[in-house]
Amino acid sequence: MEKGTKEGIFKKYVIFQTGGKQYQAIPGKTLAVEKLNGNIGDSLEFSEVLFRKTSEGKFEFGKPYLKDVVLKASIVKQTKGPKIIVFRHKRRKKQRTKKGHRQPLTVIRIESI
């Protein structure tokens, strides 16, 4: 890319919702989202698209979702997130609990918008 050109500045992307959270999807990008059912290599479709940028200066907003917009992705791997330590105690009562938690995640690759 040469200096002064606008190539690379414009990115076509969407904002979609899954697992109660919102993510930005760019073609070719990998994301770790809440656990989804499926095996490695399976393809997924997300229809809960909230926002889409299609060209320079052109945007589409959903109310709440865009109609006829489907995001296609594939599962890269099923994994777990980092370990979270939950420690609770009540002072002067000799009551302590220590628990660990690892959130299951699905890593997906965005194929097309």
JOZI-V248528 format. One record per backbone hydrogen bond with DSSP energy under -1.0 kcal/mol. NH is the residue of the N-H (numbers start at 1). CO is the residue of the C=O. If there is no record, write none. Layout:
nh=NH co=CO
nh=NH co=CO
This chain:
nh=5 co=2
nh=9 co=6
nh=14 co=25
nh=15 co=51
nh=16 co=23
nh=17 co=48
nh=18 co=21
nh=21 co=18
nh=23 co=16
nh=25 co=14
nh=28 co=110
nh=29 co=26
nh=31 co=108
nh=33 co=106
nh=35 co=104
nh=41 co=75
nh=42 co=39
nh=44 co=73
nh=46 co=71
nh=49 co=47
nh=50 co=15
nh=51 co=15
nh=52 co=60
nh=53 co=13
nh=54 co=58
nh=58 co=55
nh=60 co=52
nh=62 co=50
nh=66 co=49
nh=71 co=46
nh=72 co=112
nh=73 co=44
nh=74 co=109
nh=75 co=42
nh=76 co=107
nh=77 co=107
nh=79 co=105
nh=81 co=103
nh=84 co=101
nh=86 co=99
nh=88 co=97
nh=90 co=95
nh=93 co=90
nh=97 co=88
nh=99 co=86
nh=101 co=84
nh=105 co=79
nh=106 co=33
nh=107 co=77
nh=108 co=31
nh=109 co=74
nh=110 co=29
nh=111 co=72
nh=112 co=72
